[in-house]
Amino acid sequence: SEWTSDSSLRCHVAAGTGSSGTVKVSLLQTLASVTKLFSYLSPIASSSTPTSGAAIGGPALTVFGSNMGTTSYSFRLRLGETACVSSTWRSDTAMLCAVPSGIPGNSATIVISGGSENSILSQLSHSFTYNIPEMSSISF
């Protein structure tokens, strides 16, 4: 923190995630407390890879974007209404989703959710499609 004048302070906020922060000013005792004074930027999903996969689920889907935090936090990924088998933080710009099983041919929206009410923070529409199985041969 830095005292800039009789009426202002400059604070350096630690990296983090969440919707709002409280600032307390103290000098031997608490002089002031202000809630919801600042907020961190919400995560934004911008692309993903791969764009399709087996209906039985399986390999990891990487979701790219921004503001995904500096450490593992409670952001969660899902495909439409189905939660990923696991959501793993990789960096401020990438998260992994262990793809859950789905209906062949369905296209799913990738959703980043979080917070105490698990609210939707970002969506990437129709960004993953479950493959329709193909028959390669028939034996009698």
N, C-alpha and C positions, 0 to 999 in steps of 0.2 A: 504494500500500500504506500501511497505517496500523498502527503499533504500538499495541496496545490494553492489553497487560499483559505480565508476564514469561513468560506461557505462551500468548499468542495474538497473531495478526496478522489484519488485515482486508485482503483484496485485492479490487480491482475487476477483474473479468475482462473482457477485450475481447469484443465481439460475435463470434460465429462459429458454426461447425457442427462436428459430429463427435461421437464417442462418449465420449471421455475426454480429460482434460488432466493435464499434469504441473505441479506447483508446486515451484519451487526457491526457497529462502530463502538469501540471501547478504549478507554484510557484509565486503567486501574479498575474501572467498573463499566458496565454497559451504559453507553450514553444514548444510543438509538438503535432501533431494529426496524428494518423495512422488509416486508415479504413480497414475493413476486416482482422483484425489481429487475430481474434479467431472466432470460431463458436460453437454453441451448437450441441450436438448429435441429429440426427433425431429420431423421435419415431420409434419403431420397434414393429409390431404386431407378437405375437408368438403363441397364441391360443385363442379360444373363446368358450363360452357356452351360450345357447344350440347350437347344431350344425344343428338343423332343427326347423321349425315352420310353422304355418298356412300361407297359401297364402294370406289371408286377412290382414296380418301384425299383429302387436300387441305387445306382451311382449318385454321386454328389452333383448337385446343381450349384454353380457359382453365381451369386447375384452381385453385380457391380453397382456402385453409386457413390454417394458421399454422406458425410456426417454420421457414420455408423459407429462412432465412439473411438475411444483410445484403448479400451480393454473389453473383455467379455462383459456384457451387460444383459439386461433382461429383454433385449429385442428378440423377437421370435419371427420365424419365416413360416409361411404356409402357402400351399397351392390351392387357390380358391378357399373353400371352407375346411380343407384338410390340412392339419398341422404336419410339418415336416417331421420325419422320424426323429431328427435332431437338427438344431440350428447351431452353427458354430461361427463365432466371430473370428475373422482373419486379420482385418485391418480397418482403418477408417473408411476404406473404399471397397471392401469385399466381405461377404458372408457366405457360408456354405449351408446347403439344405440337403439332408439325406432324403431323397425323393420317396414319398409314400406311394402305395399302389393307387391306381386310378382306373377310370373307365376308358377303354380303347377308343381313340378318336376324339376324346374330349380335349378341349383347349382350356388351360387354367391360367388365372391371373395370379402372379406372385404378389404376396402381401407381406409387408413388414409391419408387425404390431408390437406394442409394448406399453409400459406404464402400468399403474395399479389397476386400471380397468381394461387392460389388453386392447386398447383402442388402435384402429388402423392409422398408421403413420405415413405409409407410402404404398402405392400400387403400381404394378407394371402389367398392363392389360394383355391378355391372351399371349403370354410370353413362353408358355410351355405346353406342348401337346403330347398326349399319351399315344404311342404308336399303335396302329392296328396290326395285330399279328398276321403274318403271311405264311401260307402253306407252301412248303417247298416240294413235297412229294406225298403221294398217297400209296400205301402198300395194301395188298389184299392177301 
